[in-house]
Amino acid sequence: MDEAGPCRLRLHGIWHDVQLARRPWRIDQHWWRAEPVSRVYYRVVPEDGPPLTIFRDLLTGAWARQEY
């Protein structure tokens, strides 16, 4: 797993540098779902914003923001 994590992300169409706020963690869940889940999560802090959690879907390669 790449512990360096992402160094930039785009919020509202604008690119922001980010710092990793904690080590990444991986979730693999599939036995009770119709579709398997395999993701690496990152807690990051944008240069001008509050911390947020993003993840990379390891099955599709897509990035997304975790909404709680």
Secondary structure, DSSP 4 states (H G I P E B T S, - for coil): --TT--SEEEETTEEEEEEE-S--EEEEE-TTSSS-EEEEEEEEEETTS--EEEEEETTT--EEEPP-
